[in-house]
């Protein structure tokens, strides 16, 4: 089982396995305790691919893309 959640410090979305105790935020570098009472869980799913797709859909709705293309 996987979850998609929001970092309580900076708001960056990410996913992790539901059984994990902590996860590192890629936005601010904070170690996040994966306690449902402390984090905002957006999605729960059985597989990693489901979580990746849910995260992608969330980012598209929020207008958070992968960033600008590399310059030449």
C-alpha atoms as one frame of an Amber mdcrd trajectory, in Angstrom:
protein
   0.000   0.000   0.000   1.200   3.523  -0.860   0.143   7.001   0.236   0.438
  10.418  -1.389   0.815  13.174   1.177   1.760  16.826   1.637   4.837  17.958
   3.572   3.539  19.864   6.610   6.555  22.198   6.463   6.691  23.362   2.818
   3.628  21.834   1.112   5.537  19.667  -1.373   3.571  16.555  -2.381   5.238
  13.151  -2.479   4.483   9.464  -2.065   5.793   6.709   0.184   4.991   3.185
   1.259   2.267   3.236   3.890   4.291   1.141   6.349   7.212   3.564   6.502
   7.724   5.534   9.716   9.355   8.574   8.064  10.040  10.057   4.644  12.392
  12.790   3.457  10.780  15.831   1.823  12.389  16.593  -1.532  11.310  20.244
  -1.273  12.713  21.355   2.091  14.811  18.369   3.221  12.784  17.828   6.387
  12.347  14.319   7.756   8.551  13.828   7.906   6.945  11.485  10.410   4.279
   9.540   8.511   1.633   9.852  11.181  -1.887  10.332   9.722  -2.663  12.775
  12.529   0.249  15.004  11.513   0.235  14.897   7.705  -2.375  15.518   5.038
  -2.909  12.291   3.086  -4.292  12.867  -0.406  -4.437   9.302  -1.705  -4.101
   5.694  -0.584  -3.550   2.961  -3.149  -2.342  -0.575  -3.538   0.521  -0.065
  -5.959   3.400   2.287  -6.558   2.183   3.120 -10.060  -1.221   4.189  -8.686
   0.533   6.530  -6.242   2.730   7.980  -8.994  -0.338   8.662 -11.159  -2.229
  10.240  -8.240   0.778  12.467  -7.517   1.027  13.450 -11.191  -2.698  14.334
 -11.318  -2.402  16.388  -8.118   0.577  18.325  -9.490  -1.210  19.000 -12.782
  -4.287  20.351 -10.938  -2.073  22.568  -8.796  -0.005  23.746 -11.767   3.195
  22.208 -10.394   5.104  20.823 -13.323   8.468  19.203 -13.732  10.067  22.603
 -14.341  11.278  24.394 -17.444  13.020  22.464 -20.181  16.821  22.589 -20.081
  18.319  25.542 -21.974  20.824  24.984 -24.740
